[in-house]
């Protein structure tokens, strides 16, 4: 009876106090508290201590250096992402071989605001963008030293491809420039000053459409019309151009001999100038190009290591290299070998 009474008291104490641990007596069935509760309490205590004394992790730094042998100047850029990649900080400058530093700039770039500050000129360029509803966007830029800027409004009228853009300089000097875009081209109206007439409304635009398995386009700007026709398939591209009212024809021709070989040729019938470029790729990261330009009477050849239009991040060892040889036709002895190197480091 005494053992049963003690057992009852222990069970009542365990019910009133969750942290109470019952010790089984001899010959009695052991009642063991689930062990998962104690480790959870200890783990949460350790997490609170760790979060209380933890420090924010240092943002990853990216350093990019570029050297051009023609100008003999180094270009350096240091950047890092801030606020969980919501913004980016950049610091860039040029460094000559004599140790002189020039054009230092600091930039702070985010989705809706960017600030570029020139440390030499003590000038800042501020750009901002704001979405006013699902179909209206406002952008503005301001040059602090010049006290000039521009405000642009873009409205998406109807899908697909219909939009209206209004842009005006600040301070305003006339009517804003209006551009109407649609699937077949665009039309722009802009007020310009003329010596005879104070203000003149200028019209420019482009129209394009499918014609004979190709794309035909007409571009009007500064009282000149350019008619173009572009035909392109897997092996050949042909682009004749006619300028009016000068009636100056020209054409471009591209021929692909295989997945890695391409030849491009351009000829101006009015001036008899022509140029040709041969390109061959070796995989993704190597490219060889050679060409000649009759207008400047110059032959050249270049070798790219890394994607020519890509970033150093995707290149082997995060480094891009270009070698170029220029050979003047009139003075072969003055040929020049140039190179450009771009390297990125991540810390």
C-alpha positions in Angstrom: 0.0 0.0 0.0 2.8 2.4 0.8 4.5 1.7 -2.5 1.2 2.4 -4.3 0.7 5.6 -2.4 4.2 6.8 -3.3 3.6 5.9 -6.9 0.4 7.9 -6.9 2.1 11.0 -5.5 4.8 10.8 -8.1 2.3 10.6 -10.9 0.4 13.6 -9.6 3.7 15.6 -9.3 4.6 14.6 -12.9 1.2 15.8 -14.1 1.6 19.2 -12.3 5.3 19.7 -13.4 6.2 18.8 -16.9 9.9 18.9 -16.1 9.5 16.4 -13.2 11.4 13.1 -13.9 9.9 10.0 -12.3 12.3 7.4 -10.9 11.0 3.9 -11.3 10.9 1.8 -8.1 11.9 -1.8 -7.8 9.4 -4.2 -9.4 7.3 -1.3 -10.9 6.9 -0.6 -14.6 9.2 2.2 -15.6 7.6 5.3 -16.9 10.2 7.3 -18.8 9.6 10.8 -20.0 10.1 11.3 -23.8 13.8 12.2 -24.3 13.0 14.4 -27.3 11.8 17.3 -25.1 15.0 17.8 -23.2 17.3 18.0 -26.3 14.9 20.4 -28.0 15.0 22.7 -25.0 18.8 22.5 -25.0 19.1 23.0 -28.7 16.8 26.1 -28.7 18.9 27.5 -25.9 22.1 27.1 -27.9 20.4 28.6 -31.0 19.4 31.7 -29.0 22.9 32.1 -27.7 24.4 31.7 -31.2 22.0 34.2 -32.8 22.5 36.6 -30.0 26.3 36.8 -30.4 26.5 36.1 -34.1 27.8 38.9 -36.5 26.7 39.5 -40.1 28.7 37.7 -42.7 31.1 39.8 -44.8 29.8 40.5 -48.3 31.6 38.7 -51.1 34.1 41.0 -52.9 34.7 40.9 -56.6 37.9 42.5 -58.0 38.3 42.9 -61.8 41.4 44.2 -63.5 41.9 45.0 -67.1 45.0 46.1 -69.1 45.1 47.5 -72.6 48.6 47.6 -74.2 47.5 50.3 -76.7 46.8 52.8 -73.9 49.1 51.2 -71.3 46.6 51.9 -68.6 45.2 49.5 -66.0 41.5 49.6 -65.1 40.4 48.3 -61.8 36.9 47.7 -60.3 36.0 46.5 -56.9 32.4 45.6 -56.2 30.2 43.8 -53.6 26.5 43.1 -53.1 24.8 44.7 -50.1 21.6 44.1 -48.2 21.1 40.5 -49.3 21.8 41.4 -52.9 19.3 44.2 -53.0 22.1 46.7 -53.9 25.6 46.8 -55.3 28.6 49.0 -54.4 31.3 49.7 -57.0 34.6 51.5 -56.8 36.6 51.9 -60.1 39.7 53.8 -61.1 42.4 53.9 -63.8 46.1 53.2 -63.0 48.9 54.1 -65.3 52.4 52.5 -65.4 53.9 55.5 -63.6 51.6 55.0 -60.6 49.1 57.8 -61.4 45.5 57.2 -60.5 42.8 58.8 -62.6 39.0 58.8 -63.0 38.1 57.4 -59.6 34.4 56.7 -59.3 32.0 55.4 -56.6 28.7 53.8 -57.6 25.7 52.6 -55.6 23.3 50.7 -57.8 19.9 49.2 -56.8 16.7 48.3 -58.7 15.1 51.7 -58.3 18.0 54.0 -57.6 21.6 54.4 -58.7 24.2 57.0 -57.7 27.5 57.5 -59.6 30.0 60.0 -58.0 33.2 61.2 -59.7 35.8 61.9 -57.1 37.9 64.1 -59.4 35.2 66.3 -60.7 33.2 66.2 -57.5 30.1 65.5 -59.6 27.2 63.1 -59.1 24.9 61.4 -61.6 21.6 60.2 -60.0 19.2 57.9 -61.8 15.9 56.5 -60.5 13.0 54.5 -61.8 9.5 53.9 -60.4 6.7 51.6 -61.5 3.4 53.6 -61.2 0.9 50.7 -61.7 1.3 47.7 -63.9 1.6 49.6 -67.2 3.3 52.9 -66.3 6.9 53.4 -65.6 8.8 56.7 -64.7 12.5 57.1 -65.0 14.6 60.2 -64.2 18.3 61.2 -64.3 20.0 64.3 -63.0 23.6 65.6 -63.4 24.3 67.6 -60.3 27.2 69.7 -61.6 25.6 70.5 -64.9 22.2 71.0 -63.4 20.6 69.1 -66.2 18.6 65.9 -66.4 15.9 64.0 -68.2 12.5 62.6 -67.3 10.9 59.7 -69.2 7.5 58.2 -69.0 6.7 54.8 -70.6 3.2 53.5 -70.9 2.3 50.0 -72.1 -0.9 50.6 -74.1 -1.9 47.1 -75.1 -0.2 43.8 -75.6 1.7 42.8 -77.6 4.3 45.5 -78.3 2.2 48.7 -78.2 3.7 51.4 -76.0 4.0 55.2 -75.8 7.2 56.9 -74.5 7.4 60.6 -73.5 10.8 62.1 -72.6 11.8 65.7 -71.9 15.0 67.3 -70.7 15.2 69.2 -67.4 15.0 72.2 -67.5 12.5 71.8 -70.3 13.1 73.8 -73.5 10.1 72.7 -75.6 7.7 69.9 -76.2 8.6 66.4 -75.0 9.8 63.8 -77.5 7.1 61.2 -78.2 7.7 57.7 -79.5 4.9 55.3 -80.4 6.0 51.7 -80.7 4.0 48.9 -82.3 4.8 45.4 -83.6 5.7 46.7 -87.1 8.0 49.5 -86.0 8.0 52.9 -84.3 7.4 56.6 -85.0 9.0 59.5 -83.1 8.1 63.2 -83.0 10.7 65.7 -81.6 10.9 69.4 -81.6 14.2 70.8 -83.0 15.5 74.4 -83.3 16.3 75.7 -86.8 18.1 78.9 -87.9 15.2 80.1 -90.1 12.4 78.7 -87.9 12.6 78.9 -84.1 11.0 75.5 -83.6 10.6 72.6 -86.1 8.8 69.3 -85.6 11.0 66.5 -86.7 9.7 63.1 -87.6 11.6 59.8 -87.6 10.6 56.2 -87.6 11.1 52.7 -88.9 8.7 50.2 -90.5 9.4 46.5 -91.0 7.6 43.4 -92.2 8.0 40.0 -93.8 8.7 39.9 -97.5 9.9 37.0 -99.7 11.2 34.8 -96.9 13.0 37.7 -95.4 12.5 41.0 -93.5 12.1 44.3 -95.3 12.5 47.6 -93.4 12.3 51.3 -94.1 14.0 53.8 -91.8 13.5 57.6 -92.1 15.7 60.0 -90.2 17.1 63.5 -90.9 15.4 63.6 -94.3 17.1 60.4 -95.4 15.4 57.0 -96.1 17.2 53.7 -95.8 15.6 50.7 -97.4 16.9 47.3 -96.2 16.1 43.7 -97.0 17.5 40.9 -94.9 17.5 37.3 -95.9 18.9 34.7 -93.6 19.0 30.9 -93.4 21.2 28.4 -91.7 24.1 28.9 -94.2 23.8 32.3 -95.7 22.7 35.9 -94.9 22.2 38.6 -97.5 21.5 42.3 -96.7 21.1 44.9 -99.5 20.7 48.6 -98.5 19.6 51.5 -100.5 19.8 55.1 -99.3 17.5 57.8 -100.6 17.7 60.5 -102.0 21.5 59.9 -102.6 20.7 56.5 -104.3 23.8 55.0 -102.6 23.5 51.2 -102.7 25.5 48.8 -100.5 25.2 45.2 -99.4 26.5 42.8 -96.8 27.0 39.0 -97.4 27.7 36.3 -94.8 28.4 32.7 -95.6 28.7 29.9 -93.0 30.8 27.0 -94.1 30.3 24.9 -91.0 29.4 25.2 -87.3 32.8 26.9 -86.6 33.6 28.9 -89.8 32.0 32.1 -91.1 32.9 34.6 -93.8 31.4 38.2 -93.8 31.7 40.6 -96.7 30.5 44.2 -97.0 30.6 46.5 -100.1 29.6 50.1 -100.7 28.7 50.5 -104.3 28.9 54.3 -104.1 32.3 54.7 -102.5 33.8 51.3 -103.7 34.9 50.6 -100.1 34.7 47.1 -98.9 35.7 45.0 -95.9 35.9 41.2 -95.2 36.1 39.2 -92.0 36.8 35.5 -91.5 35.9 34.0 -88.1 36.6 30.5 -86.7 35.8 29.3 -83.3 37.5 26.5 -81.4 35.0 25.3 -78.8 33.4 27.8 -76.5 36.4 29.7 -75.3 38.6 30.2 -78.3 38.0 32.4 -81.4 40.2 33.5 -84.3 39.3 36.5 -86.5 41.0 38.0 -89.5 40.0 40.8 -91.9 40.7 43.7 -94.1 39.2 47.2 -94.4 39.8 49.0 -97.7 38.7 52.4 -96.4 41.6 52.6 -93.9 43.8 50.2 -95.9 44.4 48.0 -92.9 44.7 44.2 -92.4 44.3 42.7 -89.0 44.0 39.4 -87.1 42.9 38.7 -83.6 42.8 35.7 -81.2 40.3 35.6 -78.3 40.7 33.4 -75.2 37.3 33.5 -73.5 33.9 34.5 -74.9 34.4 37.8 -76.9 31.0 39.2 -75.8 30.8 37.5 -72.4 32.1 38.2 -69.0 35.4 37.2 -67.3 33.3 35.1 -64.9 32.5 32.4 -67.5 36.0 32.4 -69.1 38.7 29.8 -68.2 40.4 30.8 -64.9 38.0 33.8 -65.0 40.4 35.5 -67.4 39.9 36.9 -70.9 42.8 37.6 -73.3 42.8 39.2 -76.7 45.8 39.4 -79.1 45.5 41.6 -82.2 48.0 42.2 -85.0 47.4 45.3 -87.3 49.2 45.6 -90.6 48.9 48.8 -92.6 48.9 48.2 -96.3 51.1 51.3 -97.1 53.7 50.6 -94.4 54.0 47.0 -93.4 57.0 47.8 -91.2 54.8 49.8 -88.8 52.7 46.8 -87.9 51.6 46.7 -84.3 50.9 43.8 -82.0 48.5 44.7 -79.2 46.9 42.7 -76.4 44.2 43.1 -73.8 43.8 41.1 -70.6 40.9 41.0 -68.2 41.0 39.0 -64.9 38.5 38.6 -62.1 39.1 37.5 -58.5 36.4 36.5 -56.0 37.1 36.9 -52.2 
